[in-house]
Amino acid sequence: MTKRRRDRFERSKIIIPILLAGWIPSVLTLIVSYTILRDTLESRILRDRQTLVQLLGHVVRIDLSRSSEIINYYESLPEVARILSSPNPAPAAQQWVNSAFYSHPNVDGMFLAAPDGSLLGSIPTTPELVGKDFGANQWREEAAASDQPIVSSVHPRFSDGRLISDIVAPVRAPDRMLLGFVGDSVLIERIGKRLSTIEFSDRFVFQVLDQKGAALFANDFKPNPRATSPESSELLREIRQSKRGHFEFQNNLYSFNHIESTGWVALVEQPVPVAYKPVHDLLGRMTVLAAWLIVLTAVFAWLGSRFYQRQLESKQQLERQVIFNEKMLANMPGGIALVDPVSGRFLHANDAFARMAERFGQVPAVRDITEITCDEVKIAPPGAVERVLNFGTPFQLIEHPLKDMSGVTHFLDINLLRLQGAKETVQGVLYLVDDKTRDVTLRQELIAANAAKDQFLAQLSHELRSPLTPVIAMVGELEAELPDSEPVKGALEVVRRNVELEARLIDDLLDITRISKGKLQLSFEPISIHQILQRAYEICRNEIEAKNLEVNFALRAAHPYAEGDPARLQQVFWNLI
């Protein structure tokens, strides 16, 4: 239990620093990066919105500026001043409006008014309002005080009730006396149609407020028939107080821009969560990234602790292996020692090597093996250790004969190997000595026994083959002297073939010595495979008939002849049958 706690404590010394080194920078990176990127992204979002509202305001300004240019031209026209200064200007004013209006397709209405704002002539025509007020209070005072065309607030047109804005300019005499007003009208629906061709996304709403805070558009950029609402008035107040071009109101983000020379305000509206969605997405991604860093750091810390634990286990295992190797070397039957590469002394040696050094190397028993040099041990040839150290080539003697102190010859295997470290530094020479006397003696005895066996088989083969020679000769004489009887000749043929086969088998016994030396010979001659099969069947026929078996031959080979050893091939078929 104490060891386990100690291992856990050792692992914690690795895990905690890794976790601190990974988690603290991850959290700080998240905070700092999010703060910097959030400010940058918010600034970019607001700047892009401001650019957009300026462009949209410019679109609105295009329609108004065209009408302003027309009015600016007509206010200085002498004909207009002459009409307005005449005693009865109404008929001439209506006639002039009729001729001027149709020259400008982008104008939705045109009028001339007296200095008091009463109507003199207009398109669309409204005869019932001639000489009367037709809503001049929307612009009269402002236009009279200005030398340039002014844009009025939005109001319904008397003729048809459609929402319009009047662009009005004063007409003055050379002495600057006010003679009247010339103006044209722009339908709000015309401006709305142009804006409706623009696609907005992400709950993005565009609006225009006039001087009084009235919203020009309802849904889908259609004219807004409602009067000024409290909400639009509040927005106008926020716009006048704001100095940055954007503000938050009722959980919506507004960006605005004043439309030049109109007194109107272009305004874009979007819910705050939608407007700042990229910022929130950034925070989510940064959080996920930081979470991954934290998780990976934890995994790395865990792996580091596992690696450290394995290092501890490897260290313990190495200690056990060192102890095991020491015990194993001490109990090895062969001698093993390590020679110092500089002094030539033995750094380590097991008991078996010390005994061999005393028995074969002429080392006194009273001396410790670590106190002597390799040259004093007369086992390896002189200079062998130095050559291994200098050139790195292993030195080996197999079954090298050496006499012990009693004069008995022993056979030793001697191996010298140069040991190098990981950086190819020489650590010493490994001196290995193994007594192979017993193996050599046993092998010599086996060689002698094998030679005796080969000699016995040769003699046995000779003795067995000698009686077969007269038998073969006698069978030949019987075949020549007996009458032509097929059964008798067939029987003699079988006897002759089997005697010859036995002779070949005896020759095989004689060739066992050749087999051991890989010199077994085959006698090749032209043979008939059909005939060899029939001969093998004749040898086994009695056994086949005794077992009530039946053999059918289909000897129809197109090429029955081959080059081979007839006795060997007959023996093969015989064994197969």
N, C-alpha and C positions, 0 to 999 in steps of 0.2 A: 504493500500500500504506500509506503514511504517513497519507493522508487517511482511509482506512477505519479505521485504528486510532484516529485522533483522533475520528471519529464514534462509535465504540464506547465510547470513554472518556466522551464527552459523554452518551451514553445511560445509561451506568452511574451517572453522577451523579444521574440521575433515578430509575432503577430501585431502587437500594439504599436511599435514604431512604424511598421508598414501601413497600418490603418491610418495612423495620424498623418503620415507623409502623403497618403493618397486622398483622404477625406477632406482635410483642411484646405488644400489647394483647390479641390473640386468645388467645395462650397464657396470659397472666396472667388473663384473664377466665375461661378454662376452669378453671384451677387454683382461683381464688378462688370462683367460682360453684359448682364441684363440691364444694369443701370445705363451704361454707355450706349448700348444698342437701342434701348428703349427711347432715350432722349434723341438719338439720331433718327430713329424711325419715326417717332412722333413729329419731329421737325420736318422730316421729308413728307409725311402725310399731310401736315398742315400747309406746307409750301405747295404741294401738288393741288390741294383743294383750292388754295388761293389762286393758283394759275388757272384752274378750271373755271372758277367763278368770274375771273376777269375775261376769259374767252366768251363765256355765256353772256356776260354783260355787254361785250362788244357786239355780239349777234343782235341783241336788243337795240343797241345804239345805231346799228346800220339802218334799220327802218326809220328811226327818228331823225338821223342825220340827213337822209335824203329829203325828207320833208322840210327840215330846217334850211337846207340849201335853196330849196324852191322859194320858201318864204323870204329868205334873206335876199334873194334876187328881186322879188316883187315889191318889197318894202321901199326899195330905192328907185322903182320904176316911175318916171314922171306921169305916165298915164294914170297910174293908181292914185297918185297925189292929186291930179286934176279932177278925177272922179269924186274923190272924197271931199274936195274943197268946193264942189259945185253946189248951187242952191238946192237942187232936188237930186241927190246922188243915187237913190234907190234903183230907178230903172237902168241907169248906166252901169251901176254896180252889178246888177243881176246879169246884164248882157256880158259884161267883162268876165264874170265868174264862169258863165257858160262857155266862153271861148277858151279861157285859160285852163279850166279843170281837165278837159279831155286831152290836153297836151301832156299830161303826166299820169301814166297808168298806175303808178305806185301810190297815188294819193287817193284816200278813201272819202274825202270831202274837202270843200273849200268855201271860204266865206269872206265877206268884207263887213266891217262893223264901224259904227260911228264912235266918236270919242267917249260917249257915255255907255258904250257896250251894246247899244241897240242894233239889231240886225238890219243890214242894207241889201244883201244878196247872198245866196248860198246854194251849194250843191251838196246833198239833196235839197231840192227847193222846198221851202216852207213859207208860202205867201202869207199865211195867217200870222207869222211871227215877224214879218217885216215891220220895222219901227219899234219893235218890242225887245225886251230882254230875252235872250235865248240861252242863258246859263253863263253869261260873261263873268259872273262873280268868281268863276273857277280860275280866271287868269287875268282879268282887266287890270287890277292894281299892280300886279307884278310886271305885266307887259308894259304898262304905261311908264313904269320906273326904269325900264331897261332899254338899251339901244340895240340889243340882239334878240333873236327869236328865243322865246321861252317855251318850255314843255309844261303843259298843265297837268293837274292830277286827273285820275281816271274818273269818268262820269258817263251816264247814259246819254246817247244822242236823242234830241227832241223828236226827230223825224221817225225813228224806228226803235228807239230804246236800246240799241246795241252799244256796248261799251267802247268808248273812244278816248283818245288823248289828243288835245288840240295843241298844235305848234303855232304860236301867235307872235307877230312882230308889230311894233308901232310904226305908223306912217307919219312922218313929220314934214313940215314945211321947211324951207331953207332957214327960217328964223327959229327952228326947233320947236315950233308950235305943233301940238298933237292934232293931226287931221283925222285919225281913225286907226283901225287895226285891219291887218290882213292875216289870214290864218288858214291852215288846212288841218284835216283830221286823219288820224291813223287808228284803224280798228285794232283792238286788242287781240281779236281772233287771228288777224294777219300775223302778228308777232308770235302767237301761240302755235300756229301751223308750222312756222319755221322751226320753232324749238321742239315740236313734237317729232321731227325727223331725227332727233338725237336720241340715242338709246342710253338709258341710265340703268345701272344695276346696283345690287346690294342696298336696296331700300333707300336709294338716293333721290332726293326731292329738290327740284329747282323752283324758285319763286322770285317774283319781283314786287317790291313795295314802292308805292308812289310817295309823294311828299307828305301825304297825310297818314301814311302807314297802311293804306288799303292794299290788299293782295290782289294782283292782277289776274291770277289764274286759279282755277279749281283743278279737279282731277283731269289728267290727260291734256293739260295746257288749254283747257277751254276757259273762256272768260268767266271771272268770278262775279256773280251778280250781287253778292252780299256786300253790305257796307263794311266799314272798318270794324274789325272784331277786337275785343280786349287783348286777345293773344297777339295779334299783329301790332297793336299799339305797344305792348310790352316788348316785343321784338325790336320795334323801332327805337324804344328807349335804351335797350341793351346795345343796339348798334351805335347810338350816339355816345354811349359811355365807353365802349370798347375802343382801344387804341391799337389792337394787334390784328384786326381783321377776322377774328374768330372768337367764339365764346360758347359756353355750354349753358343750355337752358332746357329745363324739364327733361333731363336725361337724353338730350339730343345735342349733337355738335353742329354749330352753325358757322359757316364762313361767308363773308359778304364782301362786296366791292361796290363803291359808289359809281354809278353810270355817269360819265362826264356830261356836264351841261344840261342835266335833266332834273336833278334832285331825287332821282329814283335810286333804289338800292337793289342790286342783284344778290340773291341769297341762296345758298345750298344748305340743305338739312339732311342729317343722317343720324340714326341712333348711335350713341357713344360706343356700345359694345361692337357694333358693326364697323364703325369708323376705325376703331383701334383693334380690330380683329388681328391684323398682322402682328401687332405688339403682343397680343395674348398668345397667338400661335408661336411667336418667338419664345415667350416665356415657357410654353409647354415643351417646345423642342429643347430649350436649354435645360429644363427640368429633367426631361428624359435622358439627355446627354449626361447630366450630372449624376442621375440615378445609375446609368450604365457605368460611369466611372467609379461610383461608390461600390457597385456590385462587383465590377472587375477587380477593384482594389481588394475587396473582401476575398474574392476568389484567389487573387494572387497571394494575399496574406495567408490564406488557408494552404495553398500549394507550397508557399515558402515554409510554413510550419511543418507540413508533411515532409518537405525536402530536408528540413533541419532534423526532423525525427528520424528520417532514414539515414542521415549522416551520423546521428548518435548510434543508431542500430548498426551502421557499417563500422563505426569505430569499435563498438563492443564486439561485433563479429570478427573484426581484424584482430582484436586482442585474443579472442578465442582461437583464431587461426594461428596466431603466433605461438600460443601455448601448445596447440595441437601439433604444429610443425616441430616445435622443440621436442615434444614427446615422441613424435614419429621418427625424427632424425636420431634420437637417442636409441630407439629400438629397431632401426633398420639393420638388416643383415649385412648390407654393403657399406663400404666406407665412403664418407662424404666430408669434404672440408672446403673452407674458403680461404684463399691465399690473398694477403694484402698486396696490392699492385705496386706499392712503393718499397716496403721493407722486405717483402717476400716471406714474411712470417704467416703462420696460420692464425687467422682471426677466430675461426670456429671449426670444430671438428667433433664428430660423434665418437662414441666409444669404439665402434667397429673400426673406424679409420685409425684410431690410436693403437688398437691391437695389431692391425696390419702393418702400421709403421714400425712397430716393435718387432713383429715377426718376420717381415720381408724387407723392411727399409733400413735395418741396422741401427735403429734408434734405441738408446739405452732406456730401460724401463723406469729409471728413476727420474727422467726428465719429463716435464709437462709438454704436451704437444703444442701449446700456444707459445712456448718459449723457443722453439726451433724454427728454422727456415725450410722452405721446400727443397733447397739443394741438399740438405742433410738427410732427407728421406730418399733412400736409394730405390725408389719404385719406378717412377717415370724416368726416361732417358735424360741425361744432362742437357740443359738448355731448352727443354720442351716448354716449360712454363714461360720463359722469356719470349719464345717465338709466338706463343698464343697471345701474350700481352701486346707484343709489338704489331702483329699482323691480324689478329682477331680470328685466324683460321682454327677451327677446332682440331684438337689432337686426339687420336684414337689408336689404341693397341688392343687387338682382339686375341684373347687366350695367349697372352705373353708369358713365357715360362720364367719362373723365378724360384730359387731355392730358399727354403726357410732356414732357420738357425740349425736344424738337425740335418740339413742336406737333402731333404725330400723336395722334389720338383712340384711346384704348383702352377696353375695356369690362371692368370689374372686378366680381366678386362680393365683397361686404363683409359679414362676420358678426361680431357682438359677443355674447359669451356670458358671463354671470356664473358664476364657479366657486365652489362652496360645499363645505366639508368635511363630515365625518360629523356634527358638532355644529352644522351650519348656519352656520358661520362663513365669512364671505366671504374667499376666498383671492386673488381678483383677477378680471380680465376677460381672456377669451381673444379675441385679435384675429386674425381669419382674413381673408386677402386672396388671391383667386385670379383670375388673368388669363384672361378668357373671350373675348378679342378674336378668336382663331382660330375658336371655335365660333360666335360671332355672325356673322362674315364668311361662314363656310361655310353657315349657315342662311339668310342673306340670298341667297346664290347659289342655294341649293336652292329658295327661294320664287320667285325670278325664273325659274328653269328650269321649275318646275311651272306657273307662269302662262303661260309660252310654250307648254308642252305642251298646256294646256287650250285656248289660242287656236288652236293647230294642229288639234286634234281637232274643234273647232267648225267651222273652215273646211272641213276634210276631210268632215265629215258633211254640210255644206251642199252641197258640190260633188258628193258621191255621190248625194244624194237628189234633186237637180234633174232628172237624166235619167229617174228612175223615174216622175215625174208623167205625162209623155205616154204612157209604156208602160201605165200603169193606165187612162188614158183610152181608148187604142186597144183594149185588151182589152174594155172595156165596150162600145165601138161594135161590135166583132166579135160579141160575145154577142147584141147587139140585131139585127144585120143578117143573120147566117148563119141558114140554115134549121134547123128543130128536129131536129137530129141529136144523139142522146145521146152518142156518142163524142166529137164535136167540142165539144159543150158541156162535157163532163167535162174534156177537155184544157184548154179555156179557163178553166174553174173552177180547175184546179190551177195554171195560170199566174198567174191573178189572185191566188190565195191566197199563192203564194210571193213574188210581187212585193210584196204588202202586208207579208208577213213581213220581207222585206228592208228595206222602208221602216221598219218598226218597229225592226229591228236598227240601222239607220243612226241612228234617233232615240236608241237606246241609247248610241251613240258620242257623240251630242250631249249626252246626259245624264250623261256621265262627270264633268263638272264639278259637276253636281248631286249625283252620288253622293259625291264628296269632301266635299261640304257637308251630306250627309245629307238631300237634298231630292228623291230619285228618286220619281216619281209613278207610280201604277198607275191604269189606266182601267177602272173597274168597270162592268159591264153584264150583263144576264141572258144566260146562255149555256147551251148543251146540252152536257153532258159527252160524250154519245154522239157528237155531231157533231164535237167537238174531237178525240176519239180517231180518228175516221175520217179527218179531215183530216191528222192527224199520220201515219197509215198511208199515205195517198196520197203524201206526200212521200218516204217510205222504201220504197215498194212495189217500185220497180225494183231497189234493192239487195237486198231480201228475196228476190225471184224469182231474181236472179243467184246467190244462195247456196243455192238450192233449199230455202228455208225455207217454212214454212206458218204462217200466223197465223189463229187462230180467235177470233172475237168473241162474247161472251155479253152482249149489251147488253140486260139485262133489269132495269135499275134502276127501282125504283118511283118515285123522284123524281130524274130525270136532269138537272134544271135547277138552276143555282146562280148566284150573283153573283160575277163575277170578271173578270179581264183576259184576253180570248180569246187574244191574241197570246202573252202570257207563258205561259199554261197550255198552249197548243199547243207552245210551245218546250220546256216541261218534258216533255210526253209524247213529243215527237220525240226528245229526248235519251235518254229511258228506252228507247224502242223501238230 
